[in-house]
Amino acid sequence: MSLLLSLLLPWASASASEPAAAASTLIAALGQPAPAHTAFAEARFLQVLDRPLVVSGELAWLGGDRLQRRVEHPQQETSTIADGEVTQQREGRSPRHFSLKRAPQLQVLLDSFVALLGGDAARLQQSFEVRQEGDARGAWTLTLVPRDARVAKTVASIRIDGYANASRCMHLQEADGDLAVDLLGPLAARMPAAPTREALAALCQSAP
């Protein structure tokens, strides 16, 4: 997960191709062998609610285009994306199945997670305009803006905050103003009891 290319030349003298190359180097270094598992805690800020919805559990990349999100608190729920289909399972209920084509937001998440966990910079840059800030000496940020105008009507951007060799946070900004912030890995255990956007932003940008 280290970033080396951006350390070679100062940003002031970088050519137009070098930021893209640096981002590609970072993305490639983020790759992990499947299956890859990481803890998460998510705060979802909805305009129709006075306080965020908070869930926690585990994210798993199972290889290929297979992704699983298992919520353990406050109730158990498992969502699996595989072979172009989404399966949702809740305790005490029958599984629900639907095509991934019906959920462009999930397709965006699949593309971003699989590309990042697989270290596939080409796939990520095919689906998103990728902007990078910072370097491996400290904090870094990747901002992903969907290239597909239809997807952009749902998802405005995804921002991943990391420090040195670890992704720490993912911010999914929806076009309607709703926001989901996921704390990843060890940072998930530090989700505040009553999270605010400001508190999570500060937590994501802090040093480990």
N, C-alpha and C positions, 0 to 999 in steps of 0.2 A: 504494500500500500504506500510505499514511499514515492515521493516525487523528486526526480533528479534534474529533468531538463530545464525547469524554470530557474534552477540555481546557476546555470551555465552563463547566462547573459542577463544584463540588467533589462528591466521592462522598457526603459526609455529607448533602447536601441533595438527592440524586438521588431521583426518584420511581421506582416499580417499573418503569415503561416505559422509562426512560432507559438502564439497562444494556443492555437488548435493542436499543435504537436504536443505542447505541454499537457493539455487536458487529456489527450489520448494516452500519454505516458502514465498519468495519474489513474485513469480509468483502467488501463491494462494492469496496473499494479494492484488494483483493488480486487482483482479476480481471485476466487476461491474454488477449490474442488467441490463438486457436489457429492453428497448433500451438504448444504451449509445451513446452520441454524443460528438464530440470534434472538435474544429477548427484546421485547418492545413494550412501551407504554404509550398510549395515544390519547391526546386531548383533542376533541373535535369541537370547534367553536362554530355554532350555528346561529344565524341571525334571529331565528325564531325562538331561541332559548336564552334565558338569563345567565346560565352557567354552562360550562363545557361538559360534554359527555366524556368520561374517562374509562378506558378499557386497557387491559394488559394481557400479555401472553407471549407467544413465540411465532416468529416468521421463519419459514423454511423454504429454501430453494432446493428442489428435488432433482434438478438436472433438466436440461432442455427448457421447454416452455411450461414447466410444472412448478407451481408456486402454492404454498399452503400458509394460511394465516389462522392460527389457533388462539382464540380468546379464552382465557382462563378465569378472569375476573372482569365484571361482577357476576357474569354467568358464562357457562361454557358454550362456545360456538366455534365451528370449524368451517372455513371457506377454502376450497381447493380449486385451482385453475389447472386444467389438464386437457389436452387434445381439443382446444377451442371451446371447452364447456366449463361452466362454473357450477360447483356443487356446494350448497350451504346446508350444514347440519347443526341443529340445535337440540339440546337435551330434551327428550320427551316429545319430539316432533319428527314427522317424516322428512327425509332429505328433499331439498328443493334443487332442481336443475334448470339451467337456462344457458343459452348460447352467449359466448363472450361478445359477439357482435352487438348484442343488446346493451352492453355496458362499456361504452368507450372509455370511461374513467378507469375501469379495471384493466382495460387493454393498455392504457398509458402506464399504469402501475406495473403491470407485467413487463412491459418493454423496459422500463427504467430499472426495476429490480433485477431482472435476468441479465441485462446488459452490464450493470454494475457488479453483480456477484460473479458473473462469468468473465468480467474484464473485457467485454466486447465493445470497444470504443466505436467501431463502425456502425453497429446496430444502434447505439445510443445517438450518434450524430445523424443517423438516417431519420430517426423519429423526432429528434429535438434539436433546436439551436442550443449549443452548449457554451456557457460562459464560466470562466474560472477566475477566482480571486485567491490570493495567498499562495503559500507553498509549504513544503514539508518541514520547514523550520518551525512551524507553529500551526496556526489555524488556517484552514482553507475552505472554500465554498464552491460548489458547482451549482449553477442555476440552469435548469432545463426548461425551455419554452417549446411547447408542441408546434411542429411544423404544419400539421394538418389543421386547416381552419375549422373543420367540423369538431375536432377534438378540443380546440381552443375555446369553443363556445361552452365547454364544460370545465376544462382544466386550464387555468391561466398559466400556472408555472409550478415547477417542483424545485425546491432548493434543498441540497444536501450539505450539511455542515460537518466538517471533520477536523481532526487534529492529528498531525503527524501521520501515522499509518492506520488510522481508524475512522470509519464513518460513525458519527455520533447522533445526528438528527436528520429527519426528513420532514420538510414542510410542504404540504400539498395545498396550494392556493386555488380555490375554485373560482370560476368566472363570476359567480353570483355573490362573492364576498365571504363565503364560508371557508374555514381554514382547519386543516388537520395537521397536528404536530406530533410526530413520532420520535420518542427518545429511544435510541438503539443501544444494544449491548449493555455494559455496566451502567450507563447513564439512565437506563429504564427504571432502575431502583430508586432514582432520585426525583421521580415525578412528584410535584407538590400535591398536598391534599386538596388545595383549591387553586389550580393553575390559572395563570393569566397569560395573555400573549407576551407581555413584557417580561414576565418572570422566565418563561420558557426560552425567549430569545436570548436573555442574559445567560441562562444555563447552557444553551447550545454553543454559545460563543466563548464560554469560559475554558480555561485550561483544565485538563483532566486532573 
